[in-house]
Amino acid sequence: LYYSNLVMGANLMEAARLAKVGKVVNIGTACSYPGYIEGDLKEDDLWSGPCHASVVNYGLTKKMLAVQGLAYQRQYGLNSMHLILTNLYGPGDSYNPDRSHVVAALIRKWVEADLAKKPSIEVWGTGKPIREFIYVEDCADAIVLAAEKYNDAALPMNIGTGIGTSIRELVETINAVTGYKGKLDWNADKPDGALKKVLDVTRMKESLDGWVPPTDLKTGLTKTIAWYRANKAEADAKW
């Protein structure tokens, strides 16, 4: 995971420099932020401490893109930016259990339990950790807007909703949308990860002329679950 992401990002930006592209939009991740600070994550916090131990191998490789972008701007004049994305979800995601992230993993578990009429579903952790989720189409719009309007390699920019949702709230919303009627068994012996990971999106709003993601979580989950039900075989086979 570490090697693939590090080399992929570094090679891509080097190729962009050699090809003299007009602008590079690097896609970072909230995993790059320190994993043990309180409050919403501001861009100035990026180097305030180590990544959470559970994501350090991935988060650090994306943080290096911000360093490379700034170095290449100073030495070669490459116009680049570094966008830090929160958790994405939506149609087209990976629903493979070995690769999927929290929303896709939960959606698959709930849809399959509903189809099989299972009496209960085990949910890992306590449900207390707070995360932030952005619908994939909203995020795509934000990336395009940033490519058009933002030009500061020295200042990374968060892309997200700025709205925190507990894992318990996420589970309850998915449960309501799918219509599952069974019991939920929370396994508190399983790890929770970082307690809170929500982005401060002040810079995004200021730089993108007040733009905010228009799709609320329930609406986005409803669209995503409907897509997954209609394309389950294809979605499950995607790596």
HUGIWO-V243589 format. One line per field, one symbol per residue. psi: psi as a letter, one per 40 degrees, with the letter a starting at -180 (. if undefined). burial: # if it has 24 or more other ideal C-beta (glycine too) atoms within 12 Angstrom, else .. A space follows every 10 residues. Layout:
psi=???
burial=???
This chain:
psi=dddddddddd ddddddddef idihhhhaie eeihefiiii hideedfeii iideeddddd dddddddddd dddddeehhi ihhhiahiia ieihehdedi addddddddd dddddefiei hhhiaeedih ihhhhddddd ddddddddeh fhdegihiha dehhhidddd ddddddddeh eaihhhgeei idaidhghih fddddddffe hihehidddd ddddddddde fdddddeh.
burial=....#...## .##..##... ..######## #####.#..# ###.##.... ##..##.### ########## .##....### ########## #.###....# ########## ####...... #.###.#.## ########## .##.###.## ..#.###### ########## #.###.##.# ...#...... .###.##### #.##..##.. #.#.#.#..# #####.###. ....##...
